[in-house]
């Protein structure tokens, strides 16, 4: 499969308060290493809301923390190729309906107990029982047949050529720790403030301020003394405050900088890295109900937006004008030009559709979201359409997806593809079977369904890539989504740290990848 990532980064971390643990008091920066609470400690600034530490929610803001405490069976390298993580060996069957796996020897959970095959089976079946979050990646999971403590076979209900890729997003929990705390909710309540992983860091405490403190796990199978001794995640929603905290040394890494504040740090003691990421500014359109069900309206919206102005004035050059429905950084995209504004054609199409008023939902907590929404509002005003801007929280938006009649007309969202595999977005967002769950636009096209079904059974990556290209071409013609800009991830960080790089399976980096020079 083609290479995926460029070696550039703009980091934004979206986390939030989770409440208290044992009444711990608020922590913060001190007189140790810059920002930290002692030798080789780090303070990470994030923004937004984090509701749980349960790895079932790893593709929400939760992932920024738990990706440092848990591990998956496999992971993707910088080229997008799969490699073993907790799995030492793996083999996909010729019919793509089973995967044989041998676990790595010597891996321990944070309580000291060894990783065994039963933990993998328990984790997969727990996620399936919970039925949300990463369970969406496990729809074809049928069972796990255990041979011994290190070897087992995962069986699928039907062929799925990228199921092994999906496992890079599924973290393994300790059955010994989680099962006694299952209660009536499969341990979701317990995992809100506890953890049961094998990762480089363990949970030390959650403070009443909402800060989350991790400590380095001494028995980690890939232990490295150059990692931080401890990491404090602090919620700081304002980009300008994150910038100032970087400058005064009370924060070591900021994952919530907007483009303007990132540019303002140039020439200071703070380093800024901008990485080409698999993320885009999208506007999802309800393709079944309301005015956006009209293909003319969707085409008019595609033509009305000022892409160049958004990239230069709002994103400050940190990104690219998009070319298709997926981020430009993903493989298998159809060859095509960047999107361009054409107000005259957009105005005619909208007039033909007799639409004069629309509504756009956006998330105020996301940096620059309001600026992007206001630009679209201005663009539509130029073609005679009033656009009302309505704030919404992302959890509230996700709740509306269960009913196509309640999906917003237009929803602005900055979202990333979770792994370097185009199918990760295509299967989740553009197949009819996903309406009511992850299909943001209630989009349905039988021809696209058939093409993607064929792709799901195709193990040959080159052939599968061609099928993805075919599906993307048709989806773009239907325009259920406007892919505005492919957005870099921007991170500000203090001197003395290495490993600031895009991680294909992270959001978008792991703090556990960082080292002190």
N, C-alpha and C positions, 0 to 999 in steps of 0.2 A: 504494500500500500504506500502511497506517496508520503513524503515527509510532512509533518504537521506544524510544529512550532518553530517560531523564530526566537532567537535569544535576546528578547527585549521585554520589559515588564512595567505595568502600572498596577499597583496593588490596592485593593479596597477590601477591608474586612468588615463584615456585617454581623455583629453579635449584639447580645443584649443581656440585661440583668436577669438573673434566675432566682433571686431571693437569697435566703440566708442558710447557713449551715452551722448548727450549734451556737448561734448568736455571735459569730465571729465579727470583729470590728473591721472597719474599712482600712485597707492598706494603701500603699502608694510608694512614690519614689523616695529615695533616701540618700544617704551619703556614701553608699557603696559605689559600684560601677555606675556609669551614667544611667539614670532612670531606674535602676534595679534596687533590690532589697538586700543585696549582699554581693559576694564574689560571683562574677559571671552570671548575673541575673538580668532578665530583660523585662521591660514593660512595653506591652503592645496595645496601641490605641485602636479601638474598633468603633463602629457605629451601628445603631439599629437594635432590633429586638431578638433575643435568643430565648426560646421558651423551654428548652430541655437539653440535657446532656445525653439523651438516648440516641445511640447511633442509627436507629431507624430513621432519624430525621437528618442524616448527614448531608443531604443536598439542600438543606435550608441553612440559615445562619449558624446552626448548631455545628455544622461541619468544620468551621474555622477552629474550634477548640478540640472536638473529638478526634479529628484527623491526626492529632499529635498523641492521643492516648490509645488508639486502636489501630489495627492493621487488617488488611485484606489478604486473600490467598494469592492474588497476583496484582501486578501494577504495570503501568506503561512507562517506558523510558522516554527520553527527550525526543526520540524519533517517532514515537507513537507505537513502538513495538512492545508486545507483552513480555513480561519476565516474571519469575517466581518471587513472591515475597514470603508469606508463611508457607506457601507450597514450594517444596524443593524440586518436584517434578510434576508434570501434568501432560495429559494426552487426550485430545478430543477424538471421539470415534468417527469413523468414516461417514456415518449417517447423521452426524451432528446431534445425536440424541443422548449422549452420555459423555462424561468427563472423568477420567481416572486420575487421582491425585495422591501424591506422597508428601506428607508434611515434613517441614524442616525439623531437624532434631535439635533439642536444647532450648526451645522457645518456652518462656515462662509468662504466666499472667502476673499481674502486679501483686497478688497475694502469695506468689511463689509456686503455685501449682503449675504443672506442665500442660502445654497445649496438646490435646489429643483429638482424634477423629470425632469423638462424640460431641466436642464443643462446636465443631463445624456443623454437624447435623442439627444440633440444638439451635444454633444461631439461624440457620436457614429456615427451620420450621417455626421458630419464634417470629421472624419477620413476616412469614406467610400468614401466621395467625393474627398478628397485629393488623395486617392488611392495608397499611399506609406507608408513605415514605419509600424506602428502598424496596419494599414489597412490590412496587410497580415494576422493578427490574426482574422479578423472580416469577413472573406469571407462568412460565413454562416449567418451573421446578416441580418435580414429581416426588422424588425420594432420594435418600442417601443410603447406600449399602456399605456398611463398615466391614472391612476385612480384619484390621487390627488397629492399634492405637495410632498408627501413622499412615495407613493406606485405606482409601475408600473410593467409591464411585458415585458421582452425582448423576441421577437419571432424570431425563426431561420428558414431558408429555408429548412433545413434538420437536422436530428439528429446529434448532436455533443456533445459527452460525456465530453469533456474537455473545452467547450466554457467558462464555469465559471472560470476555471483555467486561460484561456487566459485573462480574464478581470483583473487579477492581474497586467497585464502589460499595461493596458489602463487607462491613467490618465484623470480625469474629469476636463473640463474647464468651466469657467463662460460664459454662453450665453450672459449675459448682457454686459460683457467686450469685448468679441471676435466678436460678430455678427456685431456691428457697424464698425468694422475694417476689414471686410471680403474682400473688394475690389474685384479683379478679380481672386484672388488666395486662397480663403478660409482663409484669414488672415495669410497666411504663412509669408509674409513680415513683418507684424506687430509683430508676435510672434518670429521673429528673435531676437528682443531686448526688448520684453515686456513679461509679464506673467499674468496668470489669474487662479491661483490655490488656494487650501485650505490648503497647507502643513505647516509644522512647521516653514518654512522660506519663506520670500518674497524677490523679487529682489530689491536691493537698487540701484545698478548702474553697468554698464559695463564701464570699463575705457579704455582709448586709448591704454594702454599697452596690452590689452587683458584680464586683470584681471576681474573677475566677483565677485561682492560683494553682499552677502545676509545678511538680518537682521532677527532676531527672530520675529515671528508674535505673538503679544501680545494676540490676541483673538483666538489663535489656540485651538481647542476643546480638545486637549491633552497637553495643555501648561505645561511646566516643566521649572522652573527657573534655573535648573542645565545645560540646554542646553547653547551653546555659544550664546552670544548676537549678534555676527556677524561672518560671515565666508567669507574669501577671497580665491578664487581659483586662483592660479598663475601657469602659464604655465612655466615649467622647463623641457626641453626635455632630459637633460643629467642626467643619474642615479647618476653619481659621484657628480654632483652639488647638487642634492637632498640630498644625504648623507651628504655633507658638511654643507648644510643649516640646516639640522636636528641637527648637532653637534653644530653649532654656534647659534642656537636658533631662526633663522629668519624664519624657517618653523616648524609647529607643527606636521603635518602629511604628509607623502610622499607616494603617490600611484604609483610611477613609478620606484621603486628600482629594479635593477636586482639582481640575486641571489648572485653574488660576493659582491656587495655593502651592501646587507642585512647582509651577514655573517661578513663583516668588522665592522659592528656596534655592534657585540656581545661584551659584556664586557664594553660598554660605558654607558653614562647616557641615551642614546636613547633605547627605547624598540622596539623589532622586534617580530611580530607575524606572523606565517605561518599557513594558514588555508587550509584544503582540500576542493577544490572548484570543481564545475561542469564545468571545463575548460580543454581544451586539445590543445596541439600542433598538428595541422592537416596538412597533405598535400592533398589537393583536386585534383583529377585526372579527366581530361576530358575523360569520358567513352564512348563518341560517335565519337570523331574525333582525328586524329593524332595517333602517336605511342601508347599513353596510352589507346586507344580504344581496344588494344589487351589484353585479360585477362592474358596472360603469362607475359607481361611487368608489369602489375599492381602487380602480385604476386612476380615478381623479385624485384620490388621496396620495397614491404613489407618485403622481406627477407634480403635486402641489408643494411638496416639502423642499426646503432650501438646504440641500445636503452640504454644499460647499460652505455656506454660512455657519451651519451647525458644527462642522469639523473645525473651522478656523476660529470662530468666535466663542463657541461654548466648550468644545473639547480641546481647544488650543493646539490642534495638530496631533493630539494623542490618539491616533486611530487611523482608519481608512474609510472612505465612502464604500458602502457595501455594493456587491454586484449581483447577489442572488438572495435566496431565503435563509441561508446559513452564513455564519461568519466567514470572511475571506480566508481565514487561517486554516479552515478545515479542508481535508482532501476531498476529491471526487466532485467538486463544484463544476457546473457547466461553464464553459468559456463564455464570457460576456463582458460588456462595458460597465463602468460604474453607473449607478443610478443618477439621473439628471432631472432637474426641475424644468417643467414646461407649463407655465401658468396659463397660457392661452388655451392649450388643449384641456387642461384640468378644468378650467372655467366652463368650457363648452360641454364637457362630459357631465359636470355637476348640474348645469342648467338643463340638459336633456333628461337627467334623472329627477329634476324638480326638487332637489334637496337644498334647504337653506339653513338648516340647523343640525348640529351634531354634538355629542358629548364625549369627552376624553377623560378617563380616570388616570391618575398618576400617584406615585408614592413620594410624598414630601421628604421622607427621611433619606431617600437616595440622592447622593450628590448630583446636582445639575438636572435632576428630573424636571423641576419646575421651569427651568430655562428652556429645556427641550420642548415641554408642553406649550410654553408661551410662544415659542417660535412657530410651532404648528398652528397655533391660534392665529398668529399674525398672517401666516401664509394663506390660511383659509379665508381670512377676512378679505384678502386681495381678490379672491374669486367669488365673493358674495356669500360666504357661508359663515354663520356664527358658530363658534366652537366654545362650549361651556367646559371649564376645567373643574374636575371634581376630585379632591384628594381621597385616597383609599389605602388602607393597610394591606400588605400582601396576603396575610392569612385570610382577611375578609374577601379579597379577590379570589383566592383559591377556592373558598367555600362556594362561590357563585358558579364555578365550572361544572358542578354536578347537574345543573339544569341549563340547557342551551338558551332557554328564554330569559334567563337571568344574567347571562354572560354580557359584560359591558359592550356597548357599541365599539368603543376603542379603548384599549388599555396599553399605556406606555410602561415598558419594563426593560431594565438592563438585566439580561440573562446570559448565562454561559452554557455551552454544551459540556456535559460532565466528563467526557473522555474523548480522546482523539479518534473518533469513529463516527462518521456522519450518521450512521444508523441510530446512534444514541439520541439524536434529535428527531430524525425522520419517523422512526417507529413510535416514539412517544407522542409527538405533537401533530402528526398528519395522517394517522390511520383512523378509520371509522370506529374501530373497536375501542379507541381511547377517548371517544366523546363521553363526557361526564367525569373524566379524571384528568389526564394530562394534555388532552387536545384543547388548546387554549381558544381556538376559533370555531369549535364545533364543525370542523372541516371534514368533508366527505367526498371522495372521488373514487369510484370503483376501479378505474384504471390504475390509479396510484396505489390503491390497496393491493391489487394483483401484482404490480411490479415489486412492491416492498415485501410481499409475502414470498415471492421468488427469491429476493435478496436474502431473506432470513434463513433460507435453506441452502444458500450458496457458500461453501467453505472457501472457494478460490477468491482471494481478496481482489484480484484484478477484475474478474467477472462481476463480483459484488459491487465494486466501485462503479462500473458501467451502469448497473441497475440503479444505483443511487443517483447518478447523473440524470438518467432518464426520468426518475421520479421528481427530482428537484426542478427539472425543466417544466414539467406539467404543473407542479404546485405554484411555481412562480407565475405562470400564465393565469392561474386562478386567483392569486393574490389574497390569500386568507390572512396574511401578515405583511406588514411593511418592515423590512429590515433596513434601518436607516444608516447606521454606522457600525463598522466593526471596531470595537473599543479596546484600546490598550488597558492594561492594569498598571496603576501607578503606585509606587511605594516610596515613602521617605524613610530613611534610616540613618543611624549614627555610624561614624567611622569605626572600624575594627571588626565588622561583621562580614562574613563571606557566605555564599550559598543563596544569595538573593536571585532566584531563578524561577521561572514558571514551572510548576509541577503539573504534569498532565492530568493527574487524578485529584488534585487539591483545589482549594478555592482561594486564590490561585497558587499560593505557596503553603508549605508547611513550615512552621517555626522549628520543627525538629530537623529540618534540612539545614538550618543555620549553624554556623560555627564561629567561634572567636578566633581572630588571627593570632 
